[in-house]
Amino acid sequence: MSLFSSFIPIFLCLFCLIVCSHAISNSFSVELIHRDSYKSPLYNPTQTEFQKTINALHRSTNRVNYINKRISFTQNKLESFLTYDDGEYLMSYFVGTPPFKVYGILDSGSNLIWIQCKPCNICYNQTSPIFNPSKSSSYQKISCSSSRCKSREEDISCSKDKDSCEYTLDYGRGAKTQGDLILETITLQSTSGSTVSFPNIVIGCGHTNNLSYTGKSSGVVGLAIGSTSLIKQLGSSINERFSYCLIDYRNANQSSKLNFGDAAIVYRSDVVSTPIVKMIGNNQTDYYYLHLKAVSVGSKRITYSGFKLKGINASTHNIQLDSGTTVTYVPRHFYHRLESAVKKKVKLVRFHDDSGSFNLCYNTTSKQPTTKQSNFPVIIAHFSGGDVKLDPKGYFLSLYEGIECFSFFPIKSDLGIMGNTLQVNYLVGYDLKNNIVSFKPTDCSKY
């Protein structure tokens, strides 16, 4: 056997490793954990289903209040969307070398990835161990002279000793996270069992986390459009694509999926794609807005119109697509027309919610539907580009056994927010290269 021929098997193995490595990094999926799942560090086994629903509603209210503040916030200082106990879905991932496991709340309304870090000046109570950057060989501080330290997205500045770059995320009312802006290796565990690592990812390493945290996650994973978000930092390695398939919250112990790269492509004939609206002004450039023309309840079509603020180029038909808000908020004048149309279609006995949390509830045991007929009307969202038939499990939430409540709510500011329950049982794909969001009807429990 010649020397050349003896190298052929070695060459083929190396070639396979390179190709396979690229394929994995370009196409993979990770597990998404609902905060009420037993797998979650936020899991509270003593909570009843009623308490879980009410708590989710309260978190949504907190979140939308912060969003409203932000759209009227005109200075460069960042005030994040995410309140410190917000968020419905988490993902586990690894930071540093050797890999150190952390849990991050997923947030499509935030850019920066941040975690708690030792040494702590102030740290909230975290169930899992806190990351110690001094024990990681891949940890790098970002210098003040670096272009990353001059980003306008975050409240970033040099440390007092001019030694390193620092960040501050202000959540209002004295709550904030503050620390070093660093470069680290992030490793993701694929649902196939393989791992994929990404070096030199910008992370906020929080040493002062003055957050009265009711949860125990390690921090936040930002999925917005800004340059420090996970999606933008992974960039060409995932072709700036991600998607998720959210399981009905009633099945919280089942895991949803977050897909990247080629695994995130949403295709086939029943896919509806709609453009991402580019916003200008009032800190809105990094978030996901869609053009919603109308909503139909049965045959009744209701034209949608939302907010219009000075300094923002938004059409009044824009609605924000948000993974961190549970329920959906629409302008008051639109909500009343929508609620009226639903009332006319539903033939169940009304139920009064004594907690005052929901406006419209029904007793589903008062009339059993036939095999071909649902208790609730068909609701369709008419976007630019196509129509999305919403899942009834998304627009009616379970308050008690046999009691279902309408998950749309009026909002004073007229800012529309499409929450994650309306996205249930859809594969929702984000293609940031082509600036589109796609919806594909999918049984996410089997996806």
PEJOBEL-V670540 format. One record per backbone hydrogen bond with DSSP energy under -0.5 kcal/mol. CO is the residue of the C=O (numbers start at 1). NH is the residue of the N-H. E is the energy in kcal/mol with one decimal. If there is no record, write none. Layout:
co:CO nh:NH e:E
co:CO nh:NH e:E
This chain:
co:2 nh:6 e:-1.5
co:3 nh:7 e:-0.8
co:4 nh:7 e:-0.9
co:4 nh:8 e:-0.6
co:5 nh:8 e:-0.6
co:5 nh:9 e:-0.6
co:7 nh:11 e:-2.8
co:8 nh:12 e:-2.7
co:9 nh:13 e:-2.2
co:10 nh:14 e:-2.4
co:11 nh:15 e:-2.7
co:12 nh:16 e:-2.4
co:13 nh:17 e:-2.3
co:14 nh:18 e:-2.2
co:15 nh:19 e:-2.6
co:16 nh:20 e:-3.2
co:17 nh:21 e:-2.3
co:18 nh:22 e:-2.2
co:19 nh:23 e:-2.5
co:20 nh:24 e:-2.4
co:21 nh:25 e:-2.4
co:22 nh:26 e:-1.8
co:23 nh:27 e:-1.0
co:24 nh:27 e:-0.6
co:26 nh:262 e:-2.5
co:28 nh:260 e:-2.8
co:29 nh:191 e:-2.4
co:30 nh:258 e:-2.5
co:32 nh:34 e:-0.5
co:32 nh:256 e:-2.0
co:33 nh:90 e:-2.9
co:34 nh:37 e:-2.3
co:37 nh:40 e:-1.7
co:40 nh:43 e:-1.4
co:44 nh:47 e:-1.5
co:48 nh:52 e:-2.3
co:49 nh:53 e:-2.2
co:50 nh:54 e:-2.6
co:51 nh:55 e:-2.8
co:52 nh:56 e:-2.1
co:53 nh:57 e:-1.9
co:54 nh:58 e:-2.3
co:55 nh:59 e:-2.4
co:56 nh:60 e:-2.0
co:57 nh:61 e:-2.2
co:58 nh:62 e:-2.5
co:59 nh:63 e:-2.4
co:60 nh:64 e:-2.7
co:61 nh:65 e:-1.8
co:62 nh:66 e:-1.6
co:63 nh:67 e:-2.2
co:64 nh:68 e:-2.3
co:65 nh:69 e:-1.7
co:66 nh:70 e:-2.2
co:67 nh:71 e:-1.9
co:68 nh:72 e:-0.6
co:69 nh:72 e:-0.8
co:70 nh:73 e:-1.8
co:72 nh:74 e:-0.7
co:78 nh:170 e:-1.0
co:81 nh:83 e:-0.5
co:83 nh:86 e:-1.9
co:88 nh:35 e:-2.8
co:89 nh:106 e:-2.8
co:90 nh:33 e:-3.2
co:91 nh:104 e:-2.5
co:93 nh:102 e:-2.9
co:94 nh:187 e:-2.6
co:95 nh:100 e:-1.6
co:97 nh:137 e:-2.6
co:100 nh:95 e:-2.5
co:102 nh:93 e:-2.2
co:103 nh:218 e:-2.4
co:103 nh:219 e:-0.9
co:104 nh:91 e:-2.0
co:105 nh:221 e:-2.9
co:107 nh:110 e:-1.2
co:107 nh:223 e:-3.0
co:109 nh:81 e:-0.6
co:110 nh:224 e:-2.4
co:112 nh:114 e:-0.5
co:113 nh:204 e:-3.1
co:114 nh:220 e:-1.8
co:115 nh:206 e:-3.0
co:116 nh:131 e:-0.9
co:118 nh:133 e:-0.6
co:119 nh:121 e:-0.5
co:122 nh:209 e:-3.5
co:124 nh:126 e:-0.5
co:131 nh:118 e:-2.8
co:131 nh:133 e:-0.6
co:132 nh:135 e:-1.9
co:133 nh:136 e:-1.8
co:136 nh:139 e:-0.8
co:140 nh:183 e:-3.0
co:141 nh:143 e:-0.5
co:142 nh:165 e:-2.4
co:143 nh:146 e:-1.1
co:146 nh:149 e:-1.1
co:147 nh:150 e:-1.4
co:148 nh:151 e:-1.0
co:154 nh:156 e:-1.5
co:155 nh:168 e:-1.3
co:157 nh:166 e:-3.4
co:159 nh:162 e:-2.1
co:164 nh:159 e:-2.6
co:165 nh:181 e:-2.5
co:166 nh:157 e:-2.0
co:167 nh:179 e:-1.8
co:168 nh:155 e:-0.8
co:168 nh:170 e:-0.6
co:169 nh:171 e:-0.6
co:169 nh:177 e:-1.9
co:170 nh:80 e:-0.7
co:172 nh:175 e:-2.0
co:175 nh:171 e:-2.7
co:175 nh:172 e:-0.6
co:176 nh:210 e:-1.5
co:177 nh:169 e:-2.8
co:178 nh:207 e:-1.6
co:178 nh:208 e:-2.6
co:179 nh:167 e:-2.4
co:180 nh:182 e:-0.7
co:180 nh:205 e:-3.4
co:181 nh:142 e:-1.5
co:182 nh:203 e:-2.5
co:183 nh:140 e:-2.0
co:184 nh:201 e:-3.1
co:185 nh:96 e:-2.4
co:186 nh:198 e:-3.0
co:187 nh:94 e:-2.7
co:188 nh:190 e:-0.7
co:188 nh:196 e:-2.1
co:190 nh:193 e:-1.8
co:194 nh:190 e:-2.9
co:196 nh:188 e:-2.7
co:198 nh:186 e:-2.6
co:201 nh:184 e:-2.1
co:203 nh:182 e:-2.9
co:203 nh:205 e:-0.6
co:204 nh:115 e:-2.4
co:204 nh:206 e:-0.9
co:205 nh:180 e:-1.7
co:205 nh:207 e:-0.5
co:206 nh:117 e:-3.0
co:207 nh:121 e:-3.0
co:207 nh:122 e:-1.6
co:207 nh:209 e:-0.5
co:208 nh:178 e:-2.2
co:208 nh:210 e:-0.6
co:209 nh:211 e:-2.2
co:210 nh:176 e:-0.8
co:211 nh:213 e:-2.9
co:216 nh:127 e:-0.6
co:216 nh:128 e:-0.6
co:218 nh:116 e:-1.7
co:219 nh:105 e:-2.5
co:220 nh:114 e:-2.2
co:220 nh:222 e:-0.6
co:221 nh:107 e:-2.2
co:222 nh:230 e:-2.7
co:226 nh:229 e:-1.6
co:228 nh:113 e:-0.5
co:229 nh:233 e:-2.2
co:230 nh:234 e:-2.2
co:231 nh:235 e:-1.8
co:234 nh:237 e:-1.9
co:235 nh:238 e:-1.6
co:235 nh:240 e:-2.3
co:236 nh:239 e:-0.7
co:238 nh:241 e:-1.4
co:238 nh:261 e:-0.5
co:240 nh:432 e:-2.5
co:241 nh:261 e:-1.8
co:242 nh:430 e:-3.5
co:243 nh:259 e:-3.4
co:244 nh:428 e:-2.7
co:245 nh:257 e:-1.3
co:246 nh:425 e:-2.2
co:248 nh:251 e:-2.6
co:249 nh:252 e:-1.0
co:251 nh:254 e:-2.1
co:252 nh:34 e:-0.6
co:256 nh:32 e:-2.8
co:257 nh:245 e:-1.8
co:258 nh:30 e:-2.9
co:259 nh:243 e:-1.9
co:260 nh:28 e:-1.3
co:260 nh:263 e:-1.4
co:261 nh:264 e:-1.7
co:262 nh:265 e:-1.3
co:265 nh:267 e:-0.6
co:268 nh:271 e:-1.3
co:270 nh:441 e:-0.5
co:271 nh:273 e:-0.5
co:272 nh:439 e:-2.9
co:274 nh:437 e:-2.7
co:275 nh:277 e:-0.6
co:275 nh:291 e:-0.5
co:277 nh:279 e:-0.6
co:280 nh:313 e:-1.1
co:281 nh:284 e:-1.3
co:284 nh:287 e:-1.3
co:286 nh:225 e:-2.9
co:287 nh:289 e:-0.7
co:288 nh:321 e:-2.6
co:289 nh:277 e:-3.2
co:290 nh:292 e:-0.9
co:290 nh:319 e:-2.4
co:291 nh:293 e:-0.6
co:291 nh:384 e:-2.0
co:293 nh:304 e:-2.2
co:294 nh:382 e:-3.0
co:295 nh:302 e:-2.8
co:296 nh:298 e:-0.6
co:296 nh:380 e:-2.1
co:297 nh:300 e:-2.0
co:299 nh:301 e:-0.7
co:300 nh:297 e:-2.8
co:301 nh:303 e:-0.5
co:302 nh:295 e:-2.4
co:309 nh:312 e:-1.7
co:315 nh:318 e:-1.6
co:316 nh:306 e:-5.6
co:317 nh:292 e:-2.8
co:318 nh:416 e:-0.5
co:319 nh:290 e:-2.8
co:320 nh:322 e:-0.6
co:320 nh:418 e:-3.6
co:324 nh:87 e:-0.6
co:325 nh:420 e:-3.4
co:326 nh:421 e:-2.1
co:328 nh:409 e:-2.3
co:329 nh:417 e:-2.6
co:330 nh:411 e:-1.5
co:331 nh:335 e:-2.9
co:332 nh:336 e:-2.3
co:333 nh:337 e:-1.0
co:334 nh:338 e:-2.3
co:335 nh:339 e:-3.4
co:336 nh:340 e:-1.9
co:337 nh:341 e:-1.8
co:338 nh:342 e:-2.0
co:339 nh:343 e:-2.6
co:340 nh:344 e:-1.7
co:341 nh:345 e:-0.9
co:342 nh:345 e:-0.8
co:342 nh:346 e:-2.2
co:349 nh:363 e:-2.8
co:351 nh:353 e:-0.6
co:351 nh:361 e:-0.5
co:352 nh:354 e:-0.9
co:353 nh:356 e:-1.6
co:360 nh:406 e:-3.0
co:361 nh:351 e:-2.2
co:362 nh:364 e:-0.8
co:362 nh:404 e:-2.3
co:363 nh:349 e:-0.6
co:363 nh:366 e:-1.4
co:364 nh:367 e:-0.6
co:370 nh:373 e:-1.1
co:378 nh:298 e:-2.9
co:379 nh:390 e:-2.3
co:380 nh:296 e:-2.7
co:380 nh:382 e:-0.6
co:381 nh:383 e:-0.9
co:381 nh:388 e:-2.9
co:382 nh:293 e:-2.6
co:382 nh:294 e:-1.3
co:383 nh:386 e:-1.8
co:386 nh:383 e:-2.1
co:387 nh:389 e:-0.6
co:388 nh:381 e:-3.0
co:388 nh:390 e:-0.7
co:391 nh:394 e:-2.5
co:391 nh:395 e:-1.1
co:392 nh:396 e:-1.4
co:395 nh:407 e:-2.2
co:397 nh:399 e:-0.5
co:397 nh:405 e:-3.2
co:400 nh:403 e:-2.0
co:402 nh:364 e:-2.7
co:402 nh:365 e:-0.6
co:402 nh:404 e:-0.5
co:403 nh:399 e:-2.6
co:403 nh:400 e:-0.9
co:404 nh:362 e:-2.7
co:405 nh:397 e:-3.2
co:407 nh:328 e:-2.3
co:409 nh:330 e:-2.6
co:411 nh:332 e:-1.0
co:411 nh:414 e:-0.9
co:414 nh:307 e:-0.7
co:414 nh:416 e:-0.6
co:416 nh:320 e:-2.9
co:417 nh:329 e:-2.3
co:417 nh:419 e:-0.8
co:418 nh:322 e:-2.2
co:419 nh:422 e:-0.6
co:420 nh:423 e:-0.9
co:421 nh:424 e:-1.2
co:423 nh:426 e:-1.2
co:425 nh:442 e:-2.2
co:426 nh:246 e:-0.7
co:426 nh:428 e:-0.8
co:427 nh:429 e:-0.6
co:427 nh:440 e:-1.5
co:428 nh:244 e:-1.8
co:429 nh:431 e:-0.5
co:429 nh:438 e:-2.6
co:430 nh:242 e:-1.9
co:430 nh:432 e:-0.6
co:431 nh:435 e:-0.7
co:431 nh:436 e:-1.9
co:435 nh:276 e:-2.6
co:436 nh:431 e:-2.7
co:437 nh:274 e:-2.8
co:438 nh:429 e:-2.5
co:439 nh:272 e:-2.5
co:440 nh:427 e:-2.9
co:442 nh:444 e:-1.3
co:443 nh:446 e:-1.9
